[in-house]
Amino acid sequence: MGRAFHCRKRLPRALSNFQSNSSLYLSLRTDLPLDAVKRAARLLTVYERMEKEIVYAHASQDLSPAD
């Protein structure tokens, strides 16, 4: 693996203490474009279900890569 795709999701301003550039940046751990698209879609699905919890954990710096 010489390269890996990443997923970046900008956090909503209203939930992230009005910091306009707060974002999550996660490795998709693949160098295959089709796998990257599928993994990003799954990540965004989970994010949509748990948006408030993720944003608050990120704002309090209580979000580990495993989470």
Distance bins in CASP14 RR format, pairs under 12 A and 6 or more apart:
PFRMAT RR
TARGET T0000
AUTHOR 0000-0000-0000
RMODE 2
METHOD distances of the structure
MODEL  1
1 27 0 0 0 0 0 1 0 0 0 0 0
1 28 0 0 0 0 0 1 0 0 0 0 0
1 29 0 0 0 0 1 0 0 0 0 0 0
1 30 1 0 0 1 0 0 0 0 0 0 0
1 31 1 0 1 0 0 0 0 0 0 0 0
1 32 0 0 0 0 1 0 0 0 0 0 0
1 35 0 0 0 0 0 1 0 0 0 0 0
1 36 0 0 0 0 0 1 0 0 0 0 0
2 30 0 0 0 0 0 1 0 0 0 0 0
2 31 1 0 0 1 0 0 0 0 0 0 0
2 32 0 0 0 0 0 1 0 0 0 0 0
3 27 0 0 0 0 0 1 0 0 0 0 0
3 28 0 0 0 0 0 1 0 0 0 0 0
3 29 0 0 0 0 0 1 0 0 0 0 0
3 30 0 0 0 0 1 0 0 0 0 0 0
3 31 1 0 1 0 0 0 0 0 0 0 0
3 32 0 0 0 0 0 1 0 0 0 0 0
3 33 0 0 0 0 0 1 0 0 0 0 0
3 36 0 0 0 0 0 1 0 0 0 0 0
4 26 0 0 0 0 0 1 0 0 0 0 0
4 27 1 0 1 0 0 0 0 0 0 0 0
4 28 1 0 0 1 0 0 0 0 0 0 0
4 29 1 0 0 1 0 0 0 0 0 0 0
4 30 1 0 0 1 0 0 0 0 0 0 0
4 31 1 0 1 0 0 0 0 0 0 0 0
4 32 0 0 0 0 1 0 0 0 0 0 0
4 33 0 0 0 0 0 1 0 0 0 0 0
4 35 0 0 0 0 0 1 0 0 0 0 0
4 36 0 0 0 0 1 0 0 0 0 0 0
4 39 0 0 0 0 0 1 0 0 0 0 0
5 25 0 0 0 0 0 1 0 0 0 0 0
5 26 0 0 0 0 0 1 0 0 0 0 0
5 27 1 0 0 1 0 0 0 0 0 0 0
5 28 1 0 1 0 0 0 0 0 0 0 0
5 29 0 0 0 0 1 0 0 0 0 0 0
5 30 1 0 0 1 0 0 0 0 0 0 0
5 31 1 0 0 1 0 0 0 0 0 0 0
5 32 0 0 0 0 1 0 0 0 0 0 0
5 33 1 0 0 1 0 0 0 0 0 0 0
5 34 0 0 0 0 0 1 0 0 0 0 0
5 35 0 0 0 0 1 0 0 0 0 0 0
5 36 1 1 0 0 0 0 0 0 0 0 0
5 37 0 0 0 0 1 0 0 0 0 0 0
5 38 0 0 0 0 0 1 0 0 0 0 0
5 39 1 0 0 1 0 0 0 0 0 0 0
5 40 1 0 0 1 0 0 0 0 0 0 0
5 43 0 0 0 0 0 1 0 0 0 0 0
6 23 0 0 0 0 0 1 0 0 0 0 0
6 24 0 0 0 0 0 1 0 0 0 0 0
6 25 1 0 0 1 0 0 0 0 0 0 0
6 26 1 0 0 1 0 0 0 0 0 0 0
6 27 1 0 1 0 0 0 0 0 0 0 0
6 28 1 0 0 1 0 0 0 0 0 0 0
6 29 0 0 0 0 1 0 0 0 0 0 0
6 30 0 0 0 0 0 1 0 0 0 0 0
6 31 0 0 0 0 0 1 0 0 0 0 0
6 36 0 0 0 0 1 0 0 0 0 0 0
6 39 0 0 0 0 0 1 0 0 0 0 0
6 40 0 0 0 0 1 0 0 0 0 0 0
6 43 0 0 0 0 0 1 0 0 0 0 0
7 23 0 0 0 0 0 1 0 0 0 0 0
7 24 1 0 0 1 0 0 0 0 0 0 0
7 25 1 0 0 1 0 0 0 0 0 0 0
7 26 1 0 1 0 0 0 0 0 0 0 0
7 27 0 0 0 0 1 0 0 0 0 0 0
7 28 1 0 1 0 0 0 0 0 0 0 0
7 29 0 0 0 0 0 1 0 0 0 0 0
7 30 0 0 0 0 0 1 0 0 0 0 0
7 36 0 0 0 0 1 0 0 0 0 0 0
7 37 0 0 0 0 1 0 0 0 0 0 0
7 38 0 0 0 0 0 1 0 0 0 0 0
7 39 1 0 0 1 0 0 0 0 0 0 0
7 40 1 0 1 0 0 0 0 0 0 0 0
7 41 0 0 0 0 1 0 0 0 0 0 0
7 42 0 0 0 0 1 0 0 0 0 0 0
7 43 1 0 1 0 0 0 0 0 0 0 0
7 44 1 0 0 1 0 0 0 0 0 0 0
7 45 0 0 0 0 0 1 0 0 0 0 0
7 46 0 0 0 0 0 1 0 0 0 0 0
7 47 0 0 0 0 1 0 0 0 0 0 0
8 21 0 0 0 0 0 1 0 0 0 0 0
8 22 0 0 0 0 0 1 0 0 0 0 0
8 23 1 0 1 0 0 0 0 0 0 0 0
8 24 1 0 0 1 0 0 0 0 0 0 0
8 25 1 0 1 0 0 0 0 0 0 0 0
8 26 1 0 0 1 0 0 0 0 0 0 0
8 27 0 0 0 0 0 1 0 0 0 0 0
8 28 0 0 0 0 0 1 0 0 0 0 0
8 40 0 0 0 0 1 0 0 0 0 0 0
8 43 0 0 0 0 0 1 0 0 0 0 0
8 44 0 0 0 0 0 1 0 0 0 0 0
8 47 0 0 0 0 0 1 0 0 0 0 0
9 16 0 0 0 0 0 1 0 0 0 0 0
9 22 0 0 0 0 1 0 0 0 0 0 0
9 23 1 0 0 1 0 0 0 0 0 0 0
9 24 1 0 1 0 0 0 0 0 0 0 0
9 25 0 0 0 0 1 0 0 0 0 0 0
9 26 0 0 0 0 1 0 0 0 0 0 0
9 40 0 0 0 0 1 0 0 0 0 0 0
9 43 1 0 0 1 0 0 0 0 0 0 0
9 44 1 0 0 1 0 0 0 0 0 0 0
9 45 0 0 0 0 0 1 0 0 0 0 0
9 46 0 0 0 0 0 1 0 0 0 0 0
9 47 1 0 0 1 0 0 0 0 0 0 0
9 48 0 0 0 0 1 0 0 0 0 0 0
9 51 0 0 0 0 1 0 0 0 0 0 0
9 54 0 0 0 0 1 0 0 0 0 0 0
9 55 0 0 0 0 0 1 0 0 0 0 0
9 58 0 0 0 0 0 1 0 0 0 0 0
10 16 0 0 0 0 1 0 0 0 0 0 0
10 19 0 0 0 0 0 1 0 0 0 0 0
10 20 0 0 0 0 1 0 0 0 0 0 0
10 21 1 0 0 1 0 0 0 0 0 0 0
10 22 1 0 0 1 0 0 0 0 0 0 0
10 23 1 0 1 0 0 0 0 0 0 0 0
10 24 0 0 0 0 1 0 0 0 0 0 0
10 25 0 0 0 0 0 1 0 0 0 0 0
10 44 0 0 0 0 0 1 0 0 0 0 0
10 47 0 0 0 0 0 1 0 0 0 0 0
10 51 0 0 0 0 0 1 0 0 0 0 0
10 55 0 0 0 0 0 1 0 0 0 0 0
10 58 0 0 0 0 0 1 0 0 0 0 0
11 17 0 0 0 0 1 0 0 0 0 0 0
11 18 0 0 0 0 0 1 0 0 0 0 0
11 19 1 0 0 1 0 0 0 0 0 0 0
11 20 0 0 0 0 1 0 0 0 0 0 0
11 21 0 0 0 0 1 0 0 0 0 0 0
11 22 1 0 1 0 0 0 0 0 0 0 0
11 23 1 0 1 0 0 0 0 0 0 0 0
11 24 1 0 0 1 0 0 0 0 0 0 0
11 25 0 0 0 0 0 1 0 0 0 0 0
11 47 0 0 0 0 1 0 0 0 0 0 0
11 51 0 0 0 0 1 0 0 0 0 0 0
11 52 0 0 0 0 0 1 0 0 0 0 0
11 54 0 0 0 0 1 0 0 0 0 0 0
11 55 1 0 1 0 0 0 0 0 0 0 0
11 56 0 0 0 0 0 1 0 0 0 0 0
11 57 0 0 0 0 0 1 0 0 0 0 0
11 58 1 0 0 1 0 0 0 0 0 0 0
11 59 0 0 0 0 1 0 0 0 0 0 0
11 63 0 0 0 0 0 1 0 0 0 0 0
12 18 0 0 0 0 0 1 0 0 0 0 0
12 19 0 0 0 0 0 1 0 0 0 0 0
12 20 0 0 0 0 0 1 0 0 0 0 0
12 22 0 0 0 0 1 0 0 0 0 0 0
12 23 0 0 0 0 0 1 0 0 0 0 0
12 24 0 0 0 0 0 1 0 0 0 0 0
12 47 0 0 0 0 0 1 0 0 0 0 0
12 48 0 0 0 0 0 1 0 0 0 0 0
12 51 1 0 0 1 0 0 0 0 0 0 0
12 52 0 0 0 0 1 0 0 0 0 0 0
12 54 0 0 0 0 0 1 0 0 0 0 0
12 55 1 0 0 1 0 0 0 0 0 0 0
12 56 0 0 0 0 0 1 0 0 0 0 0
12 58 0 0 0 0 0 1 0 0 0 0 0
12 59 0 0 0 0 0 1 0 0 0 0 0
13 19 1 0 0 1 0 0 0 0 0 0 0
13 20 1 0 1 0 0 0 0 0 0 0 0
13 21 0 0 0 0 1 0 0 0 0 0 0
13 22 0 0 0 0 1 0 0 0 0 0 0
13 23 0 0 0 0 0 1 0 0 0 0 0
13 55 0 0 0 0 0 1 0 0 0 0 0
13 59 0 0 0 0 0 1 0 0 0 0 0
14 20 0 0 0 0 0 1 0 0 0 0 0
14 22 0 0 0 0 0 1 0 0 0 0 0
14 51 0 0 0 0 0 1 0 0 0 0 0
14 52 0 0 0 0 0 1 0 0 0 0 0
14 55 0 0 0 0 1 0 0 0 0 0 0
14 59 0 0 0 0 0 1 0 0 0 0 0
15 22 0 0 0 0 1 0 0 0 0 0 0
15 51 1 0 0 1 0 0 0 0 0 0 0
15 52 1 0 0 1 0 0 0 0 0 0 0
15 53 0 0 0 0 0 1 0 0 0 0 0
15 54 0 0 0 0 1 0 0 0 0 0 0
15 55 1 0 1 0 0 0 0 0 0 0 0
15 56 1 0 0 1 0 0 0 0 0 0 0
15 57 0 0 0 0 0 1 0 0 0 0 0
15 58 0 0 0 0 1 0 0 0 0 0 0
15 59 1 0 0 1 0 0 0 0 0 0 0
16 22 1 0 1 0 0 0 0 0 0 0 0
16 23 0 0 0 0 1 0 0 0 0 0 0
16 24 0 0 0 0 0 1 0 0 0 0 0
16 51 0 0 0 0 0 1 0 0 0 0 0
16 52 0 0 0 0 0 1 0 0 0 0 0
16 54 0 0 0 0 0 1 0 0 0 0 0
16 55 1 0 1 0 0 0 0 0 0 0 0
16 56 0 0 0 0 1 0 0 0 0 0 0
16 57 0 0 0 0 0 1 0 0 0 0 0
16 58 1 0 0 1 0 0 0 0 0 0 0
16 59 1 0 1 0 0 0 0 0 0 0 0
16 60 0 0 0 0 0 1 0 0 0 0 0
16 63 0 0 0 0 0 1 0 0 0 0 0
17 55 0 0 0 0 1 0 0 0 0 0 0
17 56 0 0 0 0 1 0 0 0 0 0 0
17 58 0 0 0 0 0 1 0 0 0 0 0
17 59 1 0 1 0 0 0 0 0 0 0 0
17 60 0 0 0 0 1 0 0 0 0 0 0
17 61 0 0 0 0 0 1 0 0 0 0 0
18 59 0 0 0 0 0 1 0 0 0 0 0
19 55 0 0 0 0 0 1 0 0 0 0 0
19 58 0 0 0 0 1 0 0 0 0 0 0
19 59 0 0 0 0 1 0 0 0 0 0 0
22 54 0 0 0 0 0 1 0 0 0 0 0
22 55 0 0 0 0 1 0 0 0 0 0 0
22 56 0 0 0 0 0 1 0 0 0 0 0
22 58 1 0 0 1 0 0 0 0 0 0 0
22 59 1 0 0 1 0 0 0 0 0 0 0
22 61 0 0 0 0 0 1 0 0 0 0 0
22 63 0 0 0 0 0 1 0 0 0 0 0
23 47 0 0 0 0 0 1 0 0 0 0 0
23 54 0 0 0 0 0 1 0 0 0 0 0
23 55 0 0 0 0 0 1 0 0 0 0 0
23 58 0 0 0 0 1 0 0 0 0 0 0
24 40 0 0 0 0 0 1 0 0 0 0 0
24 43 0 0 0 0 1 0 0 0 0 0 0
24 44 0 0 0 0 0 1 0 0 0 0 0
24 46 0 0 0 0 0 1 0 0 0 0 0
24 47 1 0 0 1 0 0 0 0 0 0 0
24 50 0 0 0 0 0 1 0 0 0 0 0
24 51 0 0 0 0 0 1 0 0 0 0 0
24 54 1 0 0 1 0 0 0 0 0 0 0
24 55 0 0 0 0 1 0 0 0 0 0 0
24 57 0 0 0 0 0 1 0 0 0 0 0
24 58 1 0 0 1 0 0 0 0 0 0 0
24 59 0 0 0 0 0 1 0 0 0 0 0
24 63 0 0 0 0 1 0 0 0 0 0 0
24 65 0 0 0 0 0 1 0 0 0 0 0
24 67 0 0 0 0 0 1 0 0 0 0 0
25 43 0 0 0 0 0 1 0 0 0 0 0
25 58 0 0 0 0 0 1 0 0 0 0 0
25 63 0 0 0 0 0 1 0 0 0 0 0
25 65 0 0 0 0 0 1 0 0 0 0 0
26 36 0 0 0 0 0 1 0 0 0 0 0
26 39 0 0 0 0 1 0 0 0 0 0 0
26 40 0 0 0 0 1 0 0 0 0 0 0
26 42 0 0 0 0 0 1 0 0 0 0 0
26 43 1 0 0 1 0 0 0 0 0 0 0
26 44 0 0 0 0 0 1 0 0 0 0 0
26 46 0 0 0 0 0 1 0 0 0 0 0
26 47 0 0 0 0 1 0 0 0 0 0 0
26 54 0 0 0 0 0 1 0 0 0 0 0
26 58 0 0 0 0 0 1 0 0 0 0 0
26 63 0 0 0 0 0 1 0 0 0 0 0
26 64 0 0 0 0 0 1 0 0 0 0 0
26 65 1 0 0 1 0 0 0 0 0 0 0
26 66 0 0 0 0 0 1 0 0 0 0 0
26 67 0 0 0 0 0 1 0 0 0 0 0
27 36 0 0 0 0 0 1 0 0 0 0 0
27 39 0 0 0 0 1 0 0 0 0 0 0
27 40 0 0 0 0 0 1 0 0 0 0 0
27 43 0 0 0 0 0 1 0 0 0 0 0
27 65 0 0 0 0 1 0 0 0 0 0 0
28 34 0 0 0 0 0 1 0 0 0 0 0
28 35 1 0 0 1 0 0 0 0 0 0 0
28 36 1 0 1 0 0 0 0 0 0 0 0
28 37 0 0 0 0 1 0 0 0 0 0 0
28 38 0 0 0 0 1 0 0 0 0 0 0
28 39 1 0 1 0 0 0 0 0 0 0 0
28 40 1 0 0 1 0 0 0 0 0 0 0
28 41 0 0 0 0 0 1 0 0 0 0 0
28 42 0 0 0 0 1 0 0 0 0 0 0
28 43 1 0 0 1 0 0 0 0 0 0 0
28 44 0 0 0 0 0 1 0 0 0 0 0
29 35 0 0 0 0 1 0 0 0 0 0 0
29 36 0 0 0 0 1 0 0 0 0 0 0
29 39 1 0 0 1 0 0 0 0 0 0 0
29 40 0 0 0 0 0 1 0 0 0 0 0
29 43 0 0 0 0 0 1 0 0 0 0 0
29 65 0 0 0 0 0 1 0 0 0 0 0
30 36 1 0 1 0 0 0 0 0 0 0 0
30 37 0 0 0 0 1 0 0 0 0 0 0
30 38 0 0 0 0 1 0 0 0 0 0 0
30 39 1 0 0 1 0 0 0 0 0 0 0
30 40 0 0 0 0 1 0 0 0 0 0 0
30 42 0 0 0 0 0 1 0 0 0 0 0
31 39 0 0 0 0 0 1 0 0 0 0 0
32 38 0 0 0 0 1 0 0 0 0 0 0
32 39 0 0 0 0 1 0 0 0 0 0 0
33 39 0 0 0 0 0 1 0 0 0 0 0
33 40 0 0 0 0 0 1 0 0 0 0 0
34 40 0 0 0 0 0 1 0 0 0 0 0
34 41 0 0 0 0 0 1 0 0 0 0 0
35 41 0 0 0 0 0 1 0 0 0 0 0
35 42 0 0 0 0 0 1 0 0 0 0 0
36 42 0 0 0 0 0 1 0 0 0 0 0
36 43 0 0 0 0 0 1 0 0 0 0 0
37 43 0 0 0 0 0 1 0 0 0 0 0
37 44 0 0 0 0 0 1 0 0 0 0 0
38 44 0 0 0 0 0 1 0 0 0 0 0
38 45 0 0 0 0 0 1 0 0 0 0 0
39 45 0 0 0 0 0 1 0 0 0 0 0
39 46 0 0 0 0 0 1 0 0 0 0 0
40 46 0 0 0 0 0 1 0 0 0 0 0
40 47 0 0 0 0 0 1 0 0 0 0 0
41 47 0 0 0 0 0 1 0 0 0 0 0
41 48 0 0 0 0 0 1 0 0 0 0 0
42 48 0 0 0 0 0 1 0 0 0 0 0
42 49 0 0 0 0 0 1 0 0 0 0 0
43 49 0 0 0 0 0 1 0 0 0 0 0
43 50 0 0 0 0 0 1 0 0 0 0 0
43 54 0 0 0 0 0 1 0 0 0 0 0
44 50 0 0 0 0 0 1 0 0 0 0 0
44 51 0 0 0 0 0 1 0 0 0 0 0
44 54 0 0 0 0 0 1 0 0 0 0 0
45 51 0 0 0 0 0 1 0 0 0 0 0
46 53 0 0 0 0 0 1 0 0 0 0 0
46 54 0 0 0 0 1 0 0 0 0 0 0
46 67 0 0 0 0 0 1 0 0 0 0 0
47 53 0 0 0 0 1 0 0 0 0 0 0
47 54 1 0 0 1 0 0 0 0 0 0 0
47 55 0 0 0 0 1 0 0 0 0 0 0
47 57 0 0 0 0 0 1 0 0 0 0 0
47 58 0 0 0 0 0 1 0 0 0 0 0
47 63 0 0 0 0 0 1 0 0 0 0 0
47 67 0 0 0 0 0 1 0 0 0 0 0
48 54 0 0 0 0 1 0 0 0 0 0 0
48 55 0 0 0 0 0 1 0 0 0 0 0
50 56 0 0 0 0 0 1 0 0 0 0 0
50 57 0 0 0 0 1 0 0 0 0 0 0
50 58 0 0 0 0 0 1 0 0 0 0 0
50 63 0 0 0 0 0 1 0 0 0 0 0
50 67 0 0 0 0 1 0 0 0 0 0 0
51 57 0 0 0 0 0 1 0 0 0 0 0
51 58 0 0 0 0 0 1 0 0 0 0 0
52 58 0 0 0 0 0 1 0 0 0 0 0
52 59 0 0 0 0 0 1 0 0 0 0 0
53 59 0 0 0 0 0 1 0 0 0 0 0
53 60 0 0 0 0 0 1 0 0 0 0 0
53 62 0 0 0 0 0 1 0 0 0 0 0
53 63 0 0 0 0 1 0 0 0 0 0 0
53 67 0 0 0 0 1 0 0 0 0 0 0
54 60 0 0 0 0 0 1 0 0 0 0 0
54 62 0 0 0 0 0 1 0 0 0 0 0
54 63 1 0 0 1 0 0 0 0 0 0 0
54 64 0 0 0 0 0 1 0 0 0 0 0
54 67 0 0 0 0 1 0 0 0 0 0 0
55 62 0 0 0 0 0 1 0 0 0 0 0
55 63 0 0 0 0 1 0 0 0 0 0 0
56 62 0 0 0 0 1 0 0 0 0 0 0
56 63 0 0 0 0 1 0 0 0 0 0 0
56 67 0 0 0 0 0 1 0 0 0 0 0
57 63 1 0 1 0 0 0 0 0 0 0 0
57 64 0 0 0 0 1 0 0 0 0 0 0
57 66 0 0 0 0 0 1 0 0 0 0 0
57 67 1 0 0 1 0 0 0 0 0 0 0
58 64 0 0 0 0 0 1 0 0 0 0 0
58 65 0 0 0 0 0 1 0 0 0 0 0
58 67 0 0 0 0 1 0 0 0 0 0 0
61 67 0 0 0 0 0 1 0 0 0 0 0
END
